[in-house]
Amino acid sequence: MGLTGTLLILGLVPITAALQNSEGFCGKFPEDGELKTICHRLVKWDQEARDLWPNISQLEAPTKQTVYDCTDLECLCRFMNGEWKFGAFGSDCRLKGGNVLRTSVRREYRKLSEEERIR
């Protein structure tokens, strides 16, 4: 497995939000050791990942332009001028008339009961 695998498995070098200064953190390891090199690499990767974070918001998908772009009830609720509410038993969309927007089940006409056909 080697020293690197052992290091990662045992978690000897945790990467946390407190890692700002690699010399201060990695100074705990011997100067000529492989652990210090690994520590500096991990700190460098951590910093590079943090540098990417502000740019991630620019990569988000644009908002849905039409009702046909929606794939969930929360998105559809906006187009129906409803109000998305979070409750104790989940979330739902309340429409202006007080009705609740729900998912529907599509079935063939021949599978409907007589009562369902009348509706």
N, C-alpha and C positions, 0 to 999 in steps of 0.2 A: 504494500500500500504506500509506503514511503512517508517521508516527513510531512509533505504537503497534505496528503490525505488525512494523516493523523491530526494535523493542525486544524483542518476544517471540521473533522468529526468531533473532536473534543471541544471545539469552540474556544481555543486559547486566545484568539484575536477577534473579539466581537466588534463588528462594525456598527456603530451607533451614531446618533445625531451629534454626540459630543466630539466626534472626530473632526476637528478643525485643523489641528497642527500635527503633521505626521512625525516630526522630530520629537515632539513632546510625548506622543503616544508610543512611537516605535523605539524610543530611547531606552525602554526597559529591556530590550533584547541585546545580546552580545553584538559587538561591532562587526565581527567577521562571520557571523552566523547566517544561515539560510533563512532563519526566522525573520530577521530584520529586513531582508530583501522582500520576502513575502508580505510582511507588514506594509512596507512602502507601496507595493503593488496594489494591495487591497485599499489603502487610503487613496491612492491615485484613482482607482476605479470608482470609489465612492464619490470623490470630488467630481469626476467627469459625469457621473449619473446625476449629481445635484445640479451641475451646470446645464444639463438637458431639461431639467424640470420646468423652467419658465417657458420653454418653447413648446412643451407638450400641449398647452391650451390652444395653440395655433393650429394643431393638427386635428382638433375635434371636428366631427362631421357638422356640416351646416344644419340649421334647423329645417324641419320639414316644410316644404313649400305648399303642398296640397294635401288634402285629406287622404289621397291614395298612397302617399308616401308613408303614412303611419303604420306601425306594426304592433302597437299596444294601445290599451285604453287611455293611458295618461296622455298620449299624443293626440288621440282622437277627441278627447275631452276639450282641448283647446279650440278645435275647429267647430265643436258643437256649442261653444260659448257656455260650457259648464264650469263647475268649480270642483277641483280635485281636493278631496278631503281625506285626511288620515284619521282612522278611528281605532278603537280597541281591537276590532276584528278584521283589520286590514284597511285598505283604502278603496275609495269609490269616487265616481264622478256624479255630482248632483247637477241635473239640468235645470234650466230656468223654471219650468213648470213643477219642479219637485220630484220628477222621475229620476231614477237611477239608471245610468248608462251601463249596460251589461253586455257580455259576450253572447253571441247567438250560436245555435247549432244548426247547420244546414242539413236538411234531410230531403230525400226524394218524396215526391207527392204521394206515391203509392205506399210509403211507409208511415204517413200521417194517420192519426186516428180521425174518426168522423168529427169529433169536437175540434181538433186542431185545424181541420180543413175549413170549418165554418168561420174560424177567426180570421 
